[in-house]
Amino acid sequence: MINITIDDQQILARENQSVFQAAKENGIKIPHLCFHPALKPSGSCKLCGVEVASPSGKQVVMLSCILKVKENLEIKTTSELVRTHRENAFNRLLQMAPDSSRIRDLATAFDVKVIPPPTGCIRCRLCIRVCKEIVKAGALKMVKTETGPKVVSEPGLCIGCGTCANLCPTHIIKVTDQDSVRTISIKEEVIGQLPLERCEGCGKMYATVSFLRHVEESTLQHPDTKEHHHLCPSCIKLMSNRAITEKERIKK
């Protein structure tokens, strides 16, 4: 057996055993992703780095899945040098797989700070501008957060028109109609849930009550405003075609 020290704890390791295997057998946790006991270690993920003394005496980080144990080897798994190495290794992996929950969960387990997950938002402000300038609901705004600017909703102002989703260039704003309710969300964050109105013609759920009320209030003072009917676009088009046909018939 070979005597080694890991984090000031003396343990016995077998000859030709890797530092990673010796640590694992003694309950000492080292992060890893690419190691598998049935395969030869490759050190691809770079997460399992530990601090050891080089032949020159300088402290360096080496990959524990490849590093073999030797008599009186002293290893550190939580030093500042190791933490810096781990942070760089985790972030390098997240550049290739930014949405990987496994990598992020592993980083959290080892208290490693990593780059925030991407939201898909490019901060173009199209959603904010159209909601304020065209729809005139003012339901969205940009705020500063620890991870950078973020689009958030103004509580109670979303009317569920879906215009922001139609204009979003990266399609991260979604509109979902289910069980007579329209849900507006930015990625996984819900910014509005509103009841839908039924078309008086075909019975289809087609627009939110809040949106229809907003339209009525916005056009109330318009001189050409007529009695409002809750009709979906398909029924409006059908009735318009019928009106045109009837007008042409009368002319004949």
Secondary structure, 3 states (H helix, E strand, C coil): CEEEEECCEEEEECCCCEHHHHHHHCCCCCCCCCCCCCCCCCCCCCCCEEEEECCCCCEEEEECCCCECCCCEEEECCCHHHHHHHHHHHHHHHHHCCCCHHHHHHHHHCCCCCCCCCCCCCCCCHHHHHHHHHCCCCCEEEEEECCEEEEEECCCCCCCCCHHHHHCCCCCEEEEEECCEEEEEECCEEEEEEEEEECCCCCCEEEEHHHHHHHHHHCCCCCCCCCCCCCCHHHHHHHHHHHHHHHHHHHC
